[in-house]
Amino acid sequence: MKIGFIGTGTMGLPMLKNLLKRGHRIVAYDILSAALDEAEAAGAERAGSTAAAAAAGDLVITMLPSSGNVEAAYLGTGGILEGAKEGRLTIDMSTIDPGTSQRVAARLAERHLRFLDAPVSGALGRAIEGTLTIMVGGEARDLEEARPVLSAMGSTIIHVGAVGAGEVAKLCNNLIAGAAMIAVAEAFRLGEAFGVEPRVLTDVIAHSSGATWVMEYGHPVPGINPDAASSRGYAAGFMTDLMAKDVGLAVAAAREKRIPVFLAPAAAQLYRLASAYGFGRKDFSSLYEFLKPASREAPV
Protein backbone atom coordinates (compact mmCIF):
# COMPACT_ATOMS: atom_id res chain seq x y z
CA MET A 1 0.00 0.00 0.00
CA LYS A 2 1.13 3.58 -0.62
CA ILE A 3 0.91 5.53 2.63
CA GLY A 4 1.07 9.24 3.27
CA PHE A 5 2.95 9.55 6.58
CA ILE A 6 3.02 12.90 8.39
CA GLY A 7 5.26 13.30 11.44
CA THR A 8 8.62 11.53 11.22
CA GLY A 9 10.04 12.42 14.62
CA THR A 10 11.20 10.29 17.56
CA MET A 11 8.33 7.79 17.37
CA GLY A 12 7.18 8.36 13.82
CA LEU A 13 10.49 7.46 12.19
CA PRO A 14 10.82 3.91 13.58
CA MET A 15 7.14 3.29 12.86
CA LEU A 16 7.69 4.46 9.28
CA LYS A 17 10.73 2.16 8.97
CA ASN A 18 8.65 -0.84 10.04
CA LEU A 19 6.08 -0.04 7.37
CA LEU A 20 8.86 0.05 4.79
CA LYS A 21 10.14 -3.33 6.01
CA ARG A 22 6.69 -4.79 5.32
CA GLY A 23 6.85 -3.58 1.72
CA HIS A 24 4.63 -0.51 2.00
CA ARG A 25 5.62 2.58 0.04
CA ILE A 26 5.80 5.79 2.04
CA VAL A 27 5.36 9.41 1.00
CA ALA A 28 6.49 11.36 4.07
CA TYR A 29 6.28 14.90 5.36
CA ASP A 30 7.49 16.68 8.48
CA ILE A 31 7.79 20.39 9.18
CA LEU A 32 11.37 19.76 10.37
CA SER A 33 13.73 19.22 7.45
CA ALA A 34 16.14 17.11 9.52
CA ALA A 35 13.36 14.68 10.46
CA LEU A 36 12.24 14.46 6.85
CA ASP A 37 15.86 13.87 5.75
CA GLU A 38 15.99 10.81 8.01
CA ALA A 39 12.74 9.46 6.59
CA GLU A 40 14.05 9.92 3.06
CA ALA A 41 17.31 8.19 3.98
CA ALA A 42 15.28 5.25 5.31
CA GLY A 43 13.59 4.85 1.93
CA ALA A 44 10.55 7.11 2.03
CA GLU A 45 9.61 9.49 -0.78
CA ARG A 46 9.76 13.13 0.26
CA ALA A 47 6.60 15.25 0.04
CA GLY A 48 6.61 19.03 -0.07
CA SER A 49 3.63 19.52 2.26
CA THR A 50 1.07 17.76 4.43
CA ALA A 51 -1.50 18.05 1.65
CA ALA A 52 0.92 16.54 -0.89
CA ALA A 53 1.66 13.55 1.35
CA ALA A 54 -2.06 13.02 1.93
CA ALA A 55 -2.86 13.30 -1.79
CA ALA A 56 -0.25 10.67 -2.66
CA GLY A 57 -1.38 8.05 -0.16
CA ASP A 58 -3.99 5.32 -0.42
CA LEU A 59 -4.14 5.76 3.34
CA VAL A 60 -2.87 8.59 5.59
CA ILE A 61 -1.10 8.26 8.96
CA THR A 62 -0.19 11.09 11.33
CA MET A 63 2.13 10.90 14.35
CA LEU A 64 2.35 14.37 15.88
CA PRO A 65 3.27 15.96 19.24
CA SER A 66 0.08 17.74 20.31
CA SER A 67 -3.62 18.40 19.79
CA GLY A 68 -2.81 21.70 18.09
CA ASN A 69 -0.42 20.02 15.67
CA VAL A 70 -3.06 17.43 14.76
CA GLU A 71 -5.78 20.02 14.23
CA ALA A 72 -3.47 22.08 12.01
CA ALA A 73 -2.31 19.06 10.02
CA TYR A 74 -5.85 17.90 9.29
CA LEU A 75 -7.87 21.09 9.10
CA GLY A 76 -5.36 23.88 8.47
CA THR A 77 -4.29 25.48 5.21
CA GLY A 78 -2.37 22.96 3.12
CA GLY A 79 -3.57 20.13 5.34
CA ILE A 80 -5.03 16.67 4.94
CA LEU A 81 -8.57 17.93 4.42
CA GLU A 82 -7.35 19.74 1.31
CA GLY A 83 -5.12 16.96 -0.02
CA ALA A 84 -6.72 13.60 0.70
CA LYS A 85 -8.95 12.04 -1.93
CA GLU A 86 -12.62 11.42 -1.13
CA GLY A 87 -13.22 8.17 0.72
CA ARG A 88 -9.66 7.89 2.03
CA LEU A 89 -9.01 6.45 5.49
CA THR A 90 -6.91 8.61 7.82
CA ILE A 91 -5.31 7.35 11.04
CA ASP A 92 -4.02 9.63 13.76
CA MET A 93 -1.56 7.80 16.03
CA SER A 94 -0.73 10.83 18.18
CA THR A 95 -1.68 11.11 21.85
CA ILE A 96 -4.07 14.07 22.09
CA ASP A 97 -7.29 15.02 23.82
CA PRO A 98 -10.34 12.96 22.75
CA GLY A 99 -12.34 16.08 21.89
CA THR A 100 -9.85 17.09 19.20
CA SER A 101 -10.09 13.62 17.63
CA GLN A 102 -13.87 13.90 17.54
CA ARG A 103 -13.83 17.42 16.05
CA VAL A 104 -11.35 16.40 13.35
CA ALA A 105 -13.36 13.27 12.52
CA ALA A 106 -16.56 15.30 12.18
CA ARG A 107 -14.94 17.81 9.80
CA LEU A 108 -13.41 15.04 7.70
CA ALA A 109 -16.75 13.25 7.46
CA GLU A 110 -18.23 16.35 5.81
CA ARG A 111 -15.76 15.70 2.96
CA HIS A 112 -16.37 11.91 2.98
CA LEU A 113 -13.03 11.15 4.61
CA ARG A 114 -12.78 8.49 7.31
CA PHE A 115 -10.85 8.75 10.58
CA LEU A 116 -9.43 6.47 13.28
CA ASP A 117 -7.69 7.62 16.44
CA ALA A 118 -5.01 5.03 17.20
CA PRO A 119 -2.56 6.17 19.89
CA VAL A 120 0.23 3.82 20.88
CA SER A 121 1.81 2.53 24.07
CA GLY A 122 5.26 1.02 24.45
CA ALA A 123 7.65 3.96 24.03
CA LEU A 124 10.63 4.12 21.71
CA GLY A 125 11.99 0.61 22.22
CA ARG A 126 8.79 -1.08 21.13
CA ALA A 127 8.33 1.40 18.28
CA ILE A 128 11.70 0.21 16.94
CA GLU A 129 10.75 -3.45 17.44
CA GLY A 130 7.30 -2.98 15.88
CA THR A 131 5.63 -4.34 19.03
CA LEU A 132 3.58 -1.34 20.13
CA THR A 133 0.14 -1.65 21.69
CA ILE A 134 -2.33 0.29 19.53
CA MET A 135 -5.66 1.46 20.98
CA VAL A 136 -8.17 2.26 18.25
CA GLY A 137 -11.27 4.43 18.22
CA GLY A 138 -13.57 4.49 15.20
CA GLU A 139 -15.63 2.24 12.96
CA ALA A 140 -14.83 -1.49 13.18
CA ARG A 141 -14.82 -1.84 9.39
CA ASP A 142 -12.25 0.94 9.10
CA LEU A 143 -10.05 -0.81 11.64
CA GLU A 144 -10.19 -4.03 9.63
CA GLU A 145 -9.07 -2.12 6.55
CA ALA A 146 -6.23 -0.58 8.54
CA ARG A 147 -5.21 -3.71 10.45
CA PRO A 148 -2.56 -4.99 7.98
CA VAL A 149 -0.86 -1.58 8.16
CA LEU A 150 -1.17 -1.25 11.93
CA SER A 151 0.21 -4.77 12.43
CA ALA A 152 3.49 -3.62 10.88
CA MET A 153 3.90 -1.23 13.80
CA GLY A 154 2.22 -3.02 16.69
CA SER A 155 1.77 -6.53 18.06
CA THR A 156 -1.39 -5.75 20.03
CA ILE A 157 -4.28 -3.91 18.35
CA ILE A 158 -7.40 -3.29 20.43
CA HIS A 159 -10.66 -1.74 19.22
CA VAL A 160 -11.77 0.39 22.16
CA GLY A 161 -14.91 2.01 20.75
CA ALA A 162 -16.03 5.06 18.79
CA VAL A 163 -13.74 7.89 17.66
CA GLY A 164 -11.94 9.32 20.69
CA ALA A 165 -12.08 6.09 22.68
CA GLY A 166 -8.54 5.14 21.71
CA GLU A 167 -7.29 8.42 23.16
CA VAL A 168 -9.26 7.89 26.35
CA ALA A 169 -7.71 4.43 26.84
CA LYS A 170 -4.21 5.83 26.25
CA LEU A 171 -4.70 8.65 28.77
CA CYS A 172 -6.06 6.22 31.37
CA ASN A 173 -3.03 3.96 30.89
CA ASN A 174 -0.53 6.79 31.14
CA LEU A 175 -2.24 8.25 34.18
CA ILE A 176 -1.67 4.93 35.94
CA ALA A 177 1.92 4.58 34.68
CA GLY A 178 2.80 8.16 35.56
CA ALA A 179 1.32 8.00 39.05
CA ALA A 180 2.89 4.59 39.70
CA MET A 181 6.34 5.89 38.76
CA ILE A 182 5.98 8.73 41.27
CA ALA A 183 5.04 6.22 44.00
CA VAL A 184 7.98 3.95 43.14
CA ALA A 185 10.47 6.83 43.03
CA GLU A 186 9.24 8.22 46.35
CA ALA A 187 9.31 4.77 47.97
CA PHE A 188 12.91 4.13 46.96
CA ARG A 189 14.04 7.56 48.12
CA LEU A 190 12.35 6.86 51.47
CA GLY A 191 13.95 3.42 51.76
CA GLU A 192 17.40 4.75 50.95
CA ALA A 193 17.04 7.54 53.53
CA PHE A 194 16.68 4.88 56.21
CA GLY A 195 19.57 2.77 54.89
CA VAL A 196 17.60 0.08 53.03
CA GLU A 197 19.64 -1.14 50.05
CA PRO A 198 17.67 -0.61 46.78
CA ARG A 199 18.22 -4.16 45.55
CA VAL A 200 16.87 -5.57 48.80
CA LEU A 201 13.87 -3.24 48.72
CA THR A 202 13.25 -4.23 45.09
CA ASP A 203 13.19 -7.91 46.10
CA VAL A 204 10.75 -7.20 48.93
CA ILE A 205 8.36 -5.17 46.75
CA ALA A 206 8.59 -7.64 43.84
CA HIS A 207 7.19 -10.32 46.17
CA SER A 208 4.61 -8.06 47.80
CA SER A 209 1.49 -6.07 46.98
CA GLY A 210 3.51 -3.07 45.77
CA ALA A 211 4.86 -4.95 42.73
CA THR A 212 4.22 -2.94 39.57
CA TRP A 213 5.16 -2.91 35.90
CA VAL A 214 7.04 0.38 36.16
CA MET A 215 9.33 -1.01 38.86
CA GLU A 216 9.96 -4.27 37.02
CA TYR A 217 10.68 -2.81 33.59
CA GLY A 218 11.38 0.87 34.20
CA HIS A 219 13.07 0.79 37.60
CA PRO A 220 14.05 4.39 38.43
CA VAL A 221 17.16 3.48 40.44
CA PRO A 222 20.23 3.09 38.19
CA GLY A 223 21.83 -0.35 38.05
CA ILE A 224 18.88 -2.43 39.27
CA ASN A 225 17.55 -3.32 35.82
CA PRO A 226 20.29 -3.01 33.17
CA ASP A 227 17.66 -2.58 30.44
CA ALA A 228 15.84 0.27 32.19
CA ALA A 229 16.36 3.88 31.09
CA SER A 230 17.82 4.70 34.50
CA SER A 231 20.76 2.40 33.78
CA ARG A 232 21.43 4.26 30.53
CA GLY A 233 21.63 7.77 31.93
CA TYR A 234 17.83 8.10 31.73
CA ALA A 235 17.97 8.08 27.93
CA ALA A 236 14.40 8.72 26.93
CA GLY A 237 12.19 5.77 26.27
CA PHE A 238 9.27 8.00 27.21
CA MET A 239 10.17 11.59 28.02
CA THR A 240 9.14 13.46 31.15
CA ASP A 241 7.73 16.19 28.89
CA LEU A 242 5.42 13.65 27.26
CA MET A 243 4.26 12.21 30.57
CA ALA A 244 3.51 15.74 31.80
CA LYS A 245 1.47 16.32 28.65
CA ASP A 246 -0.46 13.04 28.88
CA VAL A 247 -1.31 13.28 32.56
CA GLY A 248 -2.35 16.89 31.97
CA LEU A 249 -4.66 15.71 29.18
CA ALA A 250 -6.17 13.15 31.55
CA VAL A 251 -6.86 15.91 34.08
CA ALA A 252 -8.50 18.07 31.39
CA ALA A 253 -10.64 15.14 30.20
CA ALA A 254 -11.79 14.44 33.77
CA ARG A 255 -12.67 18.11 34.25
CA GLU A 256 -14.71 18.07 31.02
CA LYS A 257 -16.76 15.13 32.32
CA ARG A 258 -16.97 16.61 35.86
CA ILE A 259 -15.14 13.64 37.40
CA PRO A 260 -13.35 14.52 40.65
CA VAL A 261 -9.67 13.55 40.46
CA PHE A 262 -7.05 14.16 43.15
CA LEU A 263 -3.92 12.16 42.34
CA ALA A 264 -3.87 13.10 38.64
CA PRO A 265 -3.49 16.89 39.13
CA ALA A 266 -0.69 16.35 41.67
CA ALA A 267 1.10 13.99 39.27
CA ALA A 268 0.75 16.43 36.38
CA GLN A 269 2.14 19.25 38.52
CA LEU A 270 5.13 17.16 39.64
CA TYR A 271 6.04 16.14 36.08
CA ARG A 272 5.76 19.75 34.91
CA LEU A 273 8.01 20.84 37.76
CA ALA A 274 10.59 18.16 36.93
CA SER A 275 10.47 19.30 33.32
CA ALA A 276 11.08 22.90 34.36
CA TYR A 277 14.16 21.77 36.30
CA GLY A 278 15.78 20.19 33.24
CA PHE A 279 14.40 16.65 33.21
CA GLY A 280 11.96 17.18 30.33
CA ARG A 281 13.96 15.40 27.63
CA LYS A 282 14.98 12.55 29.92
CA ASP A 283 12.95 9.41 30.55
CA PHE A 284 10.09 9.97 32.99
CA SER A 285 11.78 7.62 35.47
CA SER A 286 14.32 10.44 35.98
CA LEU A 287 11.76 11.76 38.44
CA TYR A 288 13.76 9.70 40.96
CA GLU A 289 16.73 12.01 40.36
CA PHE A 290 14.51 15.06 40.74
CA LEU A 291 13.31 13.75 44.12
CA LYS A 292 16.77 13.69 45.70
CA PRO A 293 16.79 14.50 49.41
CA ALA A 294 17.05 18.13 50.46
CA SER A 295 20.15 19.19 52.39
CA ARG A 296 19.86 19.58 56.16
CA GLU A 297 20.35 23.31 55.68
CA ALA A 298 17.17 23.53 53.57
CA PRO A 299 14.14 25.06 55.35
CA VAL A 300 11.99 22.01 54.50
ChimeraX attribute file (.defattr): number of C-alpha atoms within 10 A of each C-alpha:
attribute: neighborCount
match mode: 1-to-1
recipient: residues
	/A:1	14
	/A:2	14
	/A:3	25
	/A:4	30
	/A:5	33
	/A:6	31
	/A:7	28
	/A:8	28
	/A:9	21
	/A:10	16
	/A:11	23
	/A:12	24
	/A:13	23
	/A:14	22
	/A:15	27
	/A:16	32
	/A:17	22
	/A:18	20
	/A:19	23
	/A:20	17
	/A:21	12
	/A:22	14
	/A:23	11
	/A:24	16
	/A:25	19
	/A:26	27
	/A:27	26
	/A:28	34
	/A:29	29
	/A:30	25
	/A:31	14
	/A:32	11
	/A:33	11
	/A:34	12
	/A:35	19
	/A:36	23
	/A:37	16
	/A:38	14
	/A:39	27
	/A:40	18
	/A:41	11
	/A:42	14
	/A:43	16
	/A:44	24
	/A:45	17
	/A:46	20
	/A:47	22
	/A:48	12
	/A:49	19
	/A:50	30
	/A:51	23
	/A:52	21
	/A:53	28
	/A:54	31
	/A:55	24
	/A:56	20
	/A:57	24
	/A:58	16
	/A:59	24
	/A:60	25
	/A:61	28
	/A:62	28
	/A:63	27
	/A:64	23
	/A:65	17
	/A:66	15
	/A:67	18
	/A:68	12
	/A:69	17
	/A:70	25
	/A:71	16
	/A:72	15
	/A:73	22
	/A:74	25
	/A:75	17
	/A:76	15
	/A:77	12
	/A:78	15
	/A:79	21
	/A:80	28
	/A:81	25
	/A:82	18
	/A:83	18
	/A:84	27
	/A:85	18
	/A:86	14
	/A:87	14
	/A:88	18
	/A:89	22
	/A:90	28
	/A:91	24
	/A:92	23
	/A:93	25
	/A:94	24
	/A:95	27
	/A:96	28
	/A:97	22
	/A:98	22
	/A:99	16
	/A:100	16
	/A:101	26
	/A:102	20
	/A:103	15
	/A:104	21
	/A:105	21
	/A:106	16
	/A:107	16
	/A:108	24
	/A:109	15
	/A:110	10
	/A:111	15
	/A:112	15
	/A:113	19
	/A:114	21
	/A:115	27
	/A:116	28
	/A:117	31
	/A:118	33
	/A:119	26
	/A:120	27
	/A:121	20
	/A:122	17
	/A:123	17
	/A:124	19
	/A:125	15
	/A:126	20
	/A:127	25
	/A:128	19
	/A:129	16
	/A:130	22
	/A:131	21
	/A:132	25
	/A:133	23
	/A:134	26
	/A:135	24
	/A:136	30
	/A:137	30
	/A:138	23
	/A:139	15
	/A:140	15
	/A:141	9
	/A:142	16
	/A:143	23
	/A:144	12
	/A:145	12
	/A:146	16
	/A:147	13
	/A:148	13
	/A:149	19
	/A:150	24
	/A:151	19
	/A:152	22
	/A:153	26
	/A:154	22
	/A:155	14
	/A:156	14
	/A:157	19
	/A:158	13
	/A:159	17
	/A:160	19
	/A:161	16
	/A:162	15
	/A:163	24
	/A:164	25
	/A:165	23
	/A:166	28
	/A:167	29
	/A:168	24
	/A:169	20
	/A:170	23
	/A:171	26
	/A:172	15
	/A:173	15
	/A:174	18
	/A:175	23
	/A:176	14
	/A:177	18
	/A:178	23
	/A:179	20
	/A:180	18
	/A:181	24
	/A:182	20
	/A:183	17
	/A:184	24
	/A:185	23
	/A:186	16
	/A:187	15
	/A:188	20
	/A:189	20
	/A:190	14
	/A:191	15
	/A:192	14
	/A:193	12
	/A:194	8
	/A:195	9
	/A:196	13
	/A:197	12
	/A:198	17
	/A:199	14
	/A:200	11
	/A:201	14
	/A:202	20
	/A:203	11
	/A:204	13
	/A:205	16
	/A:206	15
	/A:207	9
	/A:208	10
	/A:209	8
	/A:210	14
	/A:211	15
	/A:212	17
	/A:213	12
	/A:214	20
	/A:215	23
	/A:216	15
	/A:217	14
	/A:218	23
	/A:219	27
	/A:220	28
	/A:221	24
	/A:222	21
	/A:223	15
	/A:224	18
	/A:225	17
	/A:226	13
	/A:227	13
	/A:228	24
	/A:229	25
	/A:230	25
	/A:231	17
	/A:232	13
	/A:233	12
	/A:234	23
	/A:235	17
	/A:236	20
	/A:237	22
	/A:238	21
	/A:239	22
	/A:240	26
	/A:241	20
	/A:242	22
	/A:243	25
	/A:244	24
	/A:245	20
	/A:246	24
	/A:247	28
	/A:248	23
	/A:249	24
	/A:250	26
	/A:251	23
	/A:252	16
	/A:253	17
	/A:254	14
	/A:255	12
	/A:256	10
	/A:257	8
	/A:258	9
	/A:259	11
	/A:260	10
	/A:261	12
	/A:262	9
	/A:263	12
	/A:264	21
	/A:265	14
	/A:266	15
	/A:267	23
	/A:268	22
	/A:269	14
	/A:270	18
	/A:271	27
	/A:272	21
	/A:273	17
	/A:274	22
	/A:275	22
	/A:276	11
	/A:277	10
	/A:278	12
	/A:279	22
	/A:280	22
	/A:281	17
	/A:282	23
	/A:283	25
	/A:284	31
	/A:285	31
	/A:286	27
	/A:287	25
	/A:288	23
	/A:289	17
	/A:290	17
	/A:291	14
	/A:292	13
	/A:293	12
	/A:294	9
	/A:295	8
	/A:296	7
	/A:297	6
	/A:298	7
	/A:299	6
	/A:300	6
